[in-house]
Amino acid sequence: MKFENDNYNKTYIKNNHHKGGKKMEYENDDNWVLYKRDVKLRDRETLTVYFFSRRVPKVGTPCDVPADKRVVINRRTGFPFLVGK
C-alpha cells in the first residue's frame, strides 16, 4: 500500500483490541483509522460505507482497505480517502 503523497508513504496494518476482539485494521502515521459501517437503504439493500476517523466512532468497526480500493491523501487538507484502483 503506497500513498500518492510521499510524506505519507509509511503505512502499516496492526492488531488492535477494538470493542473486545482482535481486528486487523488500516492505520497511517497520522493516526487515521479506516472504519466500515453497514447501512440499510429504503429498498432494504445494505450498503457498506467506509470512513476514516482519528477517534473511535459510536458506530463502525475497524477494517482493512478493500481489495478494489486504494488510499489517497488530499494534498490541501491532508485527509485520507478511498478511490478505486
C-alpha atoms as a printed R data frame, in Angstrom:
   type eleno elety resid chain resno       x      y      z
1  ATOM     1    CA   MET     A     1   0.000  0.000  0.000
2  ATOM     2    CA   LYS     A     2   1.507  3.320 -1.047
3  ATOM     3    CA   PHE     A     3   0.139  6.799 -0.786
4  ATOM     4    CA   GLU     A     4   0.168  9.246 -3.666
5  ATOM     5    CA   ASN     A     5   1.889 11.809 -1.420
6  ATOM     6    CA   ASP     A     6   5.479 10.915 -0.446
7  ATOM     7    CA   ASN     A     7   5.046 12.381  3.052
8  ATOM     8    CA   TYR     A     8   2.612  9.589  3.868
9  ATOM     9    CA   ASN     A     9   4.365  6.575  2.379
10 ATOM    10    CA   LYS     A    10   4.705  4.686  5.677
11 ATOM    11    CA   THR     A    11   1.575  2.659  6.237
12 ATOM    12    CA   TYR     A    12   1.046 -0.407  8.316
13 ATOM    13    CA   ILE     A    13  -1.533 -2.874  9.431
14 ATOM    14    CA   LYS     A    14  -1.691 -3.536 13.134
15 ATOM    15    CA   ASN     A    15  -3.606 -5.635 15.616
16 ATOM    16    CA   ASN     A    16  -5.931 -3.636 17.817
17 ATOM    17    CA   HIS     A    17  -8.252 -4.713 20.611
18 ATOM    18    CA   HIS     A    18 -11.356 -2.828 19.488
19 ATOM    19    CA   LYS     A    19 -14.654 -3.494 21.229
20 ATOM    20    CA   GLY     A    20 -13.385 -6.648 22.885
21 ATOM    21    CA   GLY     A    21 -11.923 -8.573 19.945
22 ATOM    22    CA   LYS     A    22  -8.811 -8.621 17.835
23 ATOM    23    CA   LYS     A    23  -9.311 -6.936 14.494
24 ATOM    24    CA   MET     A    24  -6.901 -6.157 11.683
25 ATOM    25    CA   GLU     A    25  -7.191 -2.539 10.716
26 ATOM    26    CA   TYR     A    26  -5.644  0.057  8.465
27 ATOM    27    CA   GLU     A    27  -3.834  2.968 10.134
28 ATOM    28    CA   ASN     A    28  -1.358  5.548  8.807
29 ATOM    29    CA   ASP     A    29   1.262  7.741 10.500
30 ATOM    30    CA   ASP     A    30  -1.271 10.484 11.346
31 ATOM    31    CA   ASN     A    31  -3.456  8.026 13.341
32 ATOM    32    CA   TRP     A    32  -6.269  7.913 10.776
33 ATOM    33    CA   VAL     A    33  -8.034  4.550 11.086
34 ATOM    34    CA   LEU     A    34 -10.308  3.102  8.404
35 ATOM    35    CA   TYR     A    35 -13.742  2.017  9.641
36 ATOM    36    CA   LYS     A    36 -16.742  0.479  7.929
37 ATOM    37    CA   ARG     A    37 -20.449  0.538  8.632
38 ATOM    38    CA   ASP     A    38 -23.354 -1.297  7.006
39 ATOM    39    CA   VAL     A    39 -26.299  0.986  6.236
40 ATOM    40    CA   LYS     A    40 -29.769 -0.253  5.284
41 ATOM    41    CA   LEU     A    41 -31.351  1.615  2.412
42 ATOM    42    CA   ARG     A    42 -35.070  2.147  1.838
43 ATOM    43    CA   ASP     A    43 -35.330 -0.746 -0.580
44 ATOM    44    CA   ARG     A    44 -33.849 -2.999  2.123
45 ATOM    45    CA   GLU     A    45 -30.449 -3.254  0.462
46 ATOM    46    CA   THR     A    46 -27.399 -2.886  2.618
47 ATOM    47    CA   LEU     A    47 -24.560 -0.578  1.625
48 ATOM    48    CA   THR     A    48 -21.110 -0.689  3.196
49 ATOM    49    CA   VAL     A    49 -19.819  2.793  3.991
50 ATOM    50    CA   TYR     A    50 -16.085  3.250  4.582
51 ATOM    51    CA   PHE     A    51 -14.744  6.239  6.518
52 ATOM    52    CA   PHE     A    52 -11.586  7.418  8.261
53 ATOM    53    CA   SER     A    53 -11.516  8.682 11.830
54 ATOM    54    CA   ARG     A    54  -8.921  9.611 14.423
55 ATOM    55    CA   ARG     A    55 -11.327  8.860 17.257
56 ATOM    56    CA   VAL     A    56 -13.319  5.709 17.958
57 ATOM    57    CA   PRO     A    57 -16.744  6.288 16.361
58 ATOM    58    CA   LYS     A    58 -20.049  5.382 18.018
59 ATOM    59    CA   VAL     A    59 -20.957  3.110 15.102
60 ATOM    60    CA   GLY     A    60 -18.483  1.267 12.897
61 ATOM    61    CA   THR     A    61 -15.748 -1.327 13.094
62 ATOM    62    CA   PRO     A    62 -12.102 -1.012 12.015
63 ATOM    63    CA   CYS     A    63 -11.256 -2.749  8.758
64 ATOM    64    CA   ASP     A    64  -8.634 -3.336  6.091
65 ATOM    65    CA   VAL     A    65  -8.580 -1.439  2.825
66 ATOM    66    CA   PRO     A    66 -10.913 -3.250  0.374
67 ATOM    67    CA   ALA     A    67  -9.131 -5.121 -2.429
68 ATOM    68    CA   ASP     A    68 -10.630 -2.905 -5.144
69 ATOM    69    CA   LYS     A    69  -9.726  0.401 -3.414
70 ATOM    70    CA   ARG     A    70  -6.580  2.346 -2.528
71 ATOM    71    CA   VAL     A    71  -5.878  5.157 -0.067
72 ATOM    72    CA   VAL     A    72  -5.037  8.649 -1.311
73 ATOM    73    CA   ILE     A    73  -4.206 11.703  0.798
74 ATOM    74    CA   ASN     A    74  -5.781 15.031 -0.137
75 ATOM    75    CA   ARG     A    75  -2.849 17.421 -0.610
76 ATOM    76    CA   ARG     A    76  -4.721 20.501  0.553
77 ATOM    77    CA   THR     A    77  -6.462 19.113  3.654
78 ATOM    78    CA   GLY     A    78  -4.281 16.097  4.494
79 ATOM    79    CA   PHE     A    79  -7.362 13.882  4.883
80 ATOM    80    CA   PRO     A    80  -7.197 10.311  3.562
81 ATOM    81    CA   PHE     A    81  -9.909  8.902  1.314
82 ATOM    82    CA   LEU     A    82 -10.553  5.771 -0.750
83 ATOM    83    CA   VAL     A    83 -10.540  5.648 -4.549
84 ATOM    84    CA   GLY     A    84 -10.969  2.771 -6.984
85 ATOM    85    CA   LYS     A    85  -7.885  1.109 -8.420
